[in-house]
Amino acid sequence: MGNGKKKKANASPEDELQHRQLRMPRDGEVFAVVSNMLGANRITARCADSVERLGRIPGKMRKRVWIRENDIVLVKPWDFQDAKADVVWRYDRGDAAQLRQEGHIE
């Protein structure tokens, strides 16, 4: 008896080699690497512009997106306090590898 779900075909290695469109930095956003998890939805991040910032994980990401140390994220620095930023996006490992391969991050 069917449960209404279809089986997915196994992904071939050729599919993994295809690059997909990734979220790139917009107005004032920079790439960052999570260096430390501080608790209370806070992180420290080493940003691509050579600044270590205190990052805040906003409420819409807290329970839906799990962020760990050494993850690549996009942060938006605060206008009035450059040493702090909001986390906007987290890249998974495959996307981070693609960003490195394309030369966007080191």
CORRAVEN-V783536 format. One record per run of one state. SS is the DSSP state (2 for helix, 1 for strand, 0 for the rest). FROM is the first residue (numbers start at 1). TO is the last residue. If there is no record, write none. Layout:
<<SS,FROM,TO> <SS,FROM,TO>>
//
This chain:
<<0,1,12> <2,13,17> <0,18,28> <1,29,39> <0,40,41> <1,42,47> <0,48,51> <1,52,57> <0,58,58> <2,59,62> <0,63,71> <1,72,77> <0,78,83> <1,84,91> <0,92,92> <2,93,102> <0,103,106>>
//
